[in-house]
Amino acid sequence: MLKRRFRLPSPALVISMIALSLVLGGTAVAASTATHKDKKADTKLVKKLAPTLSVKHAKTANSATTAANATHATSADSATNATNATNATNATNATNATNLGGHSASFYAPAVLQSGQSESGTYAVATGTNSGGFLAQGFAFPRPLAAALDSSHVAWLNGTTTANCPGSGQAAAGWLCVYASSAASVSPNNGHAVNTHAGFGGADPYGFMLFFDATSSNAFSYGSWTVTAP
């Protein structure tokens, strides 16, 4: 029986195989270690274009130090500075915010009573059983006026009205009107019941004083007042 004999590869074939494996292996190494020659140029280009980029839609932004424009943001837990934010749960600083109820922030906590606005209160003064003497009491405005009122812009009305003081709870701009609901045995001291803190006719920016002469015992007066800023 004949046996099949295997021939050894020729030297040329061995050299060819070795050369092929070196070529393939070198290519793999080169591919894994190759670097982009323009890496610095790419980084410079990205930095240059970054400020002009914007985010049109973001479902969640847990932290954003600065967001110039955000068209839609479903949830923004924290935004330190936002030039424009349609909806923000928490905003430390907002340069522009829609007015609350159509009014600016100064409307809700102004330093002085705003022009055309009014405020009102009540008053009561009385003496004991002794006849004669004085009745005096000071009253502070919840919000001060921008300036004092002179004697021609204040009035104490006992059962009467005027064009500038048409009735309880009302006063023309720049006027303080004091309406007596009831009064007995009193008359304005020195001809004017409504005075400044110094005792002259008029009102201070922060309040006024009522000053009456008691014409008999058990003198009293009570009612309300309204002032409207000029």
LINQUI-V486619 format. One record per residue. SS is DSSP state (H for helix, E for strand, - for the rest). OMEGA is omega in radians with two decimals (none if undefined). NEAR is the number of other ideal C-beta (glycine too) atoms within 8 Angstrom. Layout:
BEGIN
ss=SS omega=OMEGA near=NEAR
ss=SS omega=OMEGA near=NEAR
END
This chain:
BEGIN
ss=- omega=-3.11 near=2
ss=- omega=3.07 near=3
ss=- omega=-3.13 near=4
ss=- omega=-3.10 near=4
ss=- omega=3.11 near=4
ss=- omega=3.14 near=4
ss=- omega=3.07 near=4
ss=- omega=3.13 near=4
ss=- omega=-3.14 near=6
ss=- omega=3.11 near=6
ss=H omega=-3.14 near=6
ss=H omega=3.13 near=6
ss=H omega=3.14 near=8
ss=H omega=-3.12 near=9
ss=H omega=3.12 near=8
ss=H omega=3.13 near=8
ss=H omega=-3.14 near=8
ss=H omega=-3.14 near=8
ss=H omega=-3.14 near=8
ss=H omega=-3.14 near=8
ss=H omega=3.11 near=8
ss=H omega=3.13 near=8
ss=H omega=-3.14 near=8
ss=H omega=3.13 near=8
ss=H omega=3.12 near=8
ss=H omega=3.11 near=8
ss=H omega=3.14 near=8
ss=H omega=-3.14 near=8
ss=H omega=-3.13 near=8
ss=H omega=-3.13 near=8
ss=H omega=-3.08 near=7
ss=H omega=-3.07 near=6
ss=H omega=-3.09 near=6
ss=- omega=3.11 near=6
ss=- omega=-3.14 near=5
ss=- omega=-3.12 near=6
ss=- omega=-3.09 near=4
ss=- omega=-3.11 near=6
ss=H omega=-3.14 near=8
ss=H omega=3.14 near=6
ss=H omega=3.11 near=7
ss=H omega=3.14 near=9
ss=H omega=3.13 near=8
ss=H omega=-3.14 near=8
ss=H omega=3.13 near=8
ss=H omega=3.13 near=8
ss=H omega=-3.14 near=7
ss=H omega=-3.09 near=6
ss=H omega=-3.03 near=8
ss=H omega=-3.10 near=7
ss=- omega=-3.09 near=4
ss=- omega=-3.11 near=5
ss=- omega=3.10 near=6
ss=- omega=3.12 near=7
ss=E omega=-3.09 near=7
ss=E omega=-3.09 near=5
ss=E omega=3.09 near=6
ss=E omega=3.14 near=9
ss=E omega=-3.10 near=5
ss=E omega=3.04 near=6
ss=E omega=-3.09 near=12
ss=- omega=-3.13 near=5
ss=- omega=3.09 near=6
ss=E omega=-3.12 near=10
ss=E omega=3.13 near=5
ss=E omega=3.08 near=7
ss=E omega=-3.10 near=12
ss=- omega=3.13 near=6
ss=- omega=3.04 near=7
ss=E omega=-3.09 near=13
ss=E omega=3.13 near=7
ss=E omega=3.05 near=8
ss=E omega=-3.13 near=11
ss=E omega=-3.13 near=6
ss=E omega=3.06 near=8
ss=E omega=-3.08 near=13
ss=- omega=-3.09 near=8
ss=- omega=3.08 near=8
ss=E omega=-3.10 near=13
ss=E omega=3.12 near=8
ss=E omega=3.09 near=9
ss=E omega=3.13 near=13
ss=- omega=3.09 near=9
ss=- omega=3.10 near=8
ss=- omega=-3.14 near=13
ss=- omega=3.10 near=8
ss=- omega=3.11 near=6
ss=- omega=3.12 near=11
ss=- omega=3.11 near=6
ss=- omega=3.10 near=8
ss=E omega=3.13 near=8
ss=E omega=3.13 near=6
ss=E omega=3.07 near=7
ss=E omega=-3.11 near=8
ss=- omega=3.13 near=4
ss=- omega=3.08 near=5
ss=- omega=3.13 near=4
ss=- omega=-3.10 near=3
ss=- omega=3.13 near=7
ss=E omega=3.14 near=7
ss=- omega=-3.14 near=4
ss=- omega=-3.13 near=4
ss=E omega=3.08 near=7
ss=- omega=-3.11 near=5
ss=H omega=-3.11 near=6
ss=H omega=3.14 near=6
ss=H omega=-3.03 near=7
ss=H omega=3.12 near=7
ss=- omega=-3.10 near=4
ss=- omega=3.10 near=9
ss=- omega=3.13 near=3
ss=- omega=3.07 near=10
ss=- omega=-3.07 near=12
ss=- omega=-3.10 near=8
ss=- omega=3.13 near=6
ss=- omega=3.12 near=6
ss=- omega=-3.11 near=8
ss=E omega=2.98 near=9
ss=E omega=-3.03 near=10
ss=E omega=3.10 near=8
ss=E omega=3.12 near=8
ss=E omega=3.10 near=7
ss=E omega=3.05 near=13
ss=E omega=3.07 near=8
ss=E omega=-3.12 near=12
ss=E omega=3.05 near=9
ss=- omega=3.09 near=10
ss=- omega=-3.07 near=5
ss=- omega=3.13 near=4
ss=- omega=3.12 near=7
ss=- omega=3.11 near=6
ss=- omega=3.13 near=6
ss=- omega=-3.07 near=8
ss=E omega=2.99 near=8
ss=E omega=-3.12 near=16
ss=E omega=3.11 near=10
ss=E omega=3.11 near=9
ss=E omega=-3.11 near=9
ss=E omega=-3.11 near=11
ss=E omega=3.05 near=6
ss=- omega=3.06 near=12
ss=- omega=3.03 near=5
ss=- omega=-3.07 near=7
ss=- omega=3.05 near=10
ss=- omega=3.11 near=14
ss=- omega=-3.13 near=8
ss=- omega=3.12 near=6
ss=- omega=3.06 near=9
ss=E omega=3.12 near=12
ss=E omega=-3.03 near=8
ss=H omega=-3.14 near=9
ss=H omega=-3.14 near=4
ss=H omega=3.05 near=11
ss=E omega=-3.13 near=17
ss=E omega=2.96 near=11
ss=E omega=-3.04 near=11
ss=E omega=-3.12 near=12
ss=E omega=3.13 near=7
ss=- omega=3.14 near=4
ss=- omega=3.07 near=5
ss=- omega=3.07 near=6
ss=- omega=3.13 near=8
ss=- omega=-3.14 near=5
ss=- omega=3.09 near=10
ss=- omega=-2.99 near=14
ss=- omega=3.13 near=7
ss=- omega=-3.09 near=7
ss=- omega=-3.14 near=8
ss=- omega=-3.09 near=6
ss=- omega=3.06 near=9
ss=- omega=3.09 near=11
ss=- omega=3.14 near=8
ss=- omega=-3.14 near=8
ss=- omega=-3.11 near=8
ss=E omega=2.96 near=14
ss=E omega=-3.11 near=14
ss=E omega=3.12 near=14
ss=E omega=-3.07 near=15
ss=E omega=3.10 near=12
ss=E omega=3.03 near=12
ss=E omega=3.09 near=7
ss=E omega=3.13 near=8
ss=E omega=3.12 near=9
ss=E omega=3.05 near=8
ss=- omega=3.09 near=9
ss=E omega=3.01 near=13
ss=E omega=-3.12 near=6
ss=E omega=3.13 near=10
ss=H omega=-3.13 near=12
ss=H omega=3.05 near=5
ss=H omega=3.11 near=5
ss=- omega=-3.10 near=12
ss=- omega=-3.08 near=10
ss=E omega=-3.01 near=15
ss=E omega=2.97 near=15
ss=- omega=3.12 near=12
ss=- omega=3.14 near=8
ss=- omega=3.10 near=5
ss=- omega=3.10 near=7
ss=- omega=-3.13 near=7
ss=E omega=-3.14 near=10
ss=E omega=3.13 near=14
ss=E omega=3.07 near=14
ss=E omega=3.09 near=9
ss=- omega=-3.05 near=10
ss=- omega=3.12 near=7
ss=E omega=-3.11 near=11
ss=E omega=3.12 near=14
ss=E omega=3.02 near=13
ss=E omega=-3.07 near=17
ss=E omega=-3.12 near=13
ss=E omega=2.92 near=15
ss=E omega=3.08 near=9
ss=E omega=-3.10 near=14
ss=- omega=3.08 near=8
ss=- omega=3.13 near=8
ss=- omega=3.11 near=10
ss=- omega=3.08 near=10
ss=- omega=3.13 near=15
ss=E omega=2.99 near=14
ss=E omega=3.06 near=17
ss=E omega=-3.12 near=12
ss=E omega=-3.08 near=13
ss=E omega=3.10 near=12
ss=E omega=3.07 near=14
ss=E omega=3.06 near=14
ss=E omega=3.10 near=16
ss=E omega=-3.12 near=12
ss=- omega=3.13 near=14
ss=- omega=none near=8
END
